[in-house]
Amino acid sequence: FYTLSSSLKAPSEIYIFPPTLLPEVPQWQNYTRVLTEYPYTTWFMNTVFVTLVATLGTVLSSSLVAYSFARFTYRGRDGLFLITLATMMLPAQVTLIPQFILFWKLGWLDTFYPLWVPMWFGGTAFFIFLMRQFMMSLPRELDEAALIDGASRFRIYWNILMPLCKPVLATAAIIAFMAEWNRFIEPVIYLNSPMKFTLSVGVSFFKQNADSSSEILQHILMAAAVMMIAPTLVVFFSAQKYFVQGIAMTGIKG
């Protein structure tokens, strides 16, 4: 509420004491300034591209790995699954420098590749766990009947299990979307050109200007923050029923 209220205040109202909850006169031009004086639209489109591609890669690759853990029997399967779960306890900062060196040698710095390509190779441990538990609740007789009819393992995954896994896929997609949309550390490390910034880096750009400029830009920063948060709220509330259903059904093994 403070962010929304401040985004509509005049500069003179931002630091007034005692603070006011509502602006005296809503300053809608604050939002216009964000769109006209800064490359906000470009940052928005960059964020949409990275978020959608990374989310799609995360969901698809995680579901493939989960399918292997849930439906196949092979030596070392449970050990690999435990190792996968153990990676959730590994802080992201531990792998940050090795990843930076790898992407630097690949020539991927100041590109979007480091932000979405890794998501297509294995997904994330949490989503793998979530989807594996859901797939284990589905009867194996579905697989056996499909195999008798001549279906391949991939066709079973794509045509039988994936439609049944819509609730957990939607849950993973929502969580991944919100995480990618707000991701800050990786974009600020790998992106150097202002026209390639994502919204999270762009909003911090407003903060830097607010600290160094003689003009009070706090109201502009708040307007940019509101515009950044709005899409995640729309996505969450529009898909809320799938999110709740996916969480509720995960882990129920039949």
N, C-alpha and C positions, 0 to 999 in steps of 0.2 A: 504493500500500500504506500509506503514511504517513497519507493522508486517511482510509482505511477504519479503520486502527488507532486513530487519534485520535478518530474518531467514536464509538468504543466505550469510551473512557477516561473516568474521573472527572476533574473539574476539577483535583484535586490532582496528577494524573499528567501533565497536559499539559506543564508546564514543568519537570518534575523532571530533575535532572542526576545521572548520565548518563541519557539518554532510554531508555525501554524500547520494544521492538518491539511487544509485545503487551500488552493491558490485563490487569491482575491479575484483575479481575472485569468481564466485559463489561457495559457500562451500556446496555442496550437501551432504557431509558427516554429516552435522548437523542433517539431518533427519535420517540418519543411526544410529547416536548415540542415538537419542530418542528411536528408536526401539530396540536397542541392549543393552544399558546400564540401561534402566529403564523398568519396566513392563507395557509399554504403550499398548501392545496388549491386556493384561488382562484388563486394565482399559477400553479399547475400547469395548471389549466384554461385560463387566459389564454395560457400558452405553447403548449399543445396547439392551441388555435384559431389563433393567429397562425402557428405553424409549418406546420400542415397547409394552410391557405389560401395562404400565401406559397409553399410548396413546389409546390403544384398550379399556381399561376399561373406560377411560374418555369419549370417543365417544359413546360407547354403553350405559353406565349408563345415560349420559346426554340426549341421544335421548329418552330413556324410560321415564325419568321425563318430558321432553318436550312433549312427546306424551300424557301424562296424562294431562298436563296443556292445550294443544291445542285441544284435542278431547273429553275429558270427562267433564261432568257437575256434580259437587258435592258441598256440603256446605263447604265454607272456601277455595275454590280453588283459588280465586283471592287474598285472604289474604296470603295464603301460597306462591303464586307467588311473591307478594310484599316483603315478608320476605326473599325469595330467592334472589331477586335483592338487597335487603339491605345488604346482606352478602358481596357484592362486595365492599362496603365501609369499611369493617372491615379489618384492617391491618393484615397480616399473623403473625406478631410478637405477636399479642394478644393471639392467640391460640397455639403458639409454646410450651410454658411450659406445659399446660394441655395435649397436644399431646405427649410430651416427657414422662411425668409421665405415661400416658396410655401405651405407647409402652414399657416403662421400666418394668411395671408390667406384661405385656404380654410376656416378655423375647425376645423382637424383636430387641434390640439394637445390633448393628454390624451385622445386616442382611438387606436384600433388602426389606423385607416386609413393613416397614414404607414408602417406596418410591413408592410402586405401589398398595398395598391393598386398601388404602382409595379412590383411583381413581375409584374403581369398585362399590362404594356405593354413588351414587348421582351425580357424575361428578362435574362440576363447574358451578357457576351461569351464567357466561357470555355465555358459550356454550348452557346452557339450554334456555336462552333468545333467542340466535341466532336461535336455532332449532325450538323453539316454534313459532317464527315469521314466519319462512319458512313454517312450517306445517299448520299454519293458512291460508296461501295463497293457499293451495291445496283444491279443492272442496270437501265438505263433502259427496257429492253424491257417491264418490268412496267408502266411508265407508258403506253407506246405501245399496249400491248394493251388496257389499261383505257380509254384514250381512244377506240380503235376501237369498243369495246363501249358507248360513250356515257357513260362515267363523267366526272363533273366533276373539276376540279383538287382541290377540297376532299375529294371522296370518295376520290380516289387517296391523298391525304395521310392521311385518317382510317382508311380500311378496308384499305389495302394497306401503306403505309409505316410507320404507327404500330405495327401488330403485329410487323413485322419489326425495328423499332427498340427492342424491349423491353429488350435488354441495356444499351444506352446510356441509355435513359430511366430504367432502374433506377439506373444509376450516377449520373446527374444528380440523381435524387430523393434518393438517400442523402447525397450531398455537400450538397445544398441543405437537407435536413432537419437535418443536424448543424450547418450554419452558422447556420440560423435559430434552432435550439434554443439555441445558445450566444451569440446576438447580444446585445451589451451597449450599444454606443454609441447606436444609434438609440432603443431603449426608454428609456434613462436621460435622453435629451434630450426626447423627446416625451411621456412619461408622467409625470404629477405625482401622481396619486392613488394611495396605497398599494394600494388594492383593484384597481387596473388593472396593477400591476407584473407583469412576466414573471419567470421564475425567476432569470435572470441578475441582474436588478436586485434581486430579493428577497434573494438570497444576499449581495449587497453590503450590503443593509440589515442583515443579521446582523453583517457585519464592522463597520459603523458602530456598532452597539450594543455590540459587543465592545470597541471602542476607548473608548467613552464610559461604559460601565457599570462599576460597582464589582465586579459579579459576573463571573467568568471565563466567557465564552461561546464560547471557541474550540472546545470539543467539540460545541456545538450547531451552530456554523458548519460544522464538518467533516461532521456528520450531514446537514445540508441539502445540502452539496456532493455527497455520495455519492448522495443521492436524486435530485439533478439529473442526475448523470452516467449513472446506471443505464439510463434509456430509450435514450440514444444508443448504448450498448453493445449493448443488445438488438436495436435496429434494424440496426446494422452487421453483427453476427455472423449474424443471421437472413437477411440479404440479401447476404452476402459473395460467394457464387458469382456472382451477377448483376453485382456491382461488378467483380470480376476479369475476367469475360467481356466486359463493356462496355469496360474499359480496353484489354484485349488485342486486341479486334476493331476499335477505332477507329483510323482512319488507314490501314487496309489497303484500298487502292483496286483494285477489280477491273476 
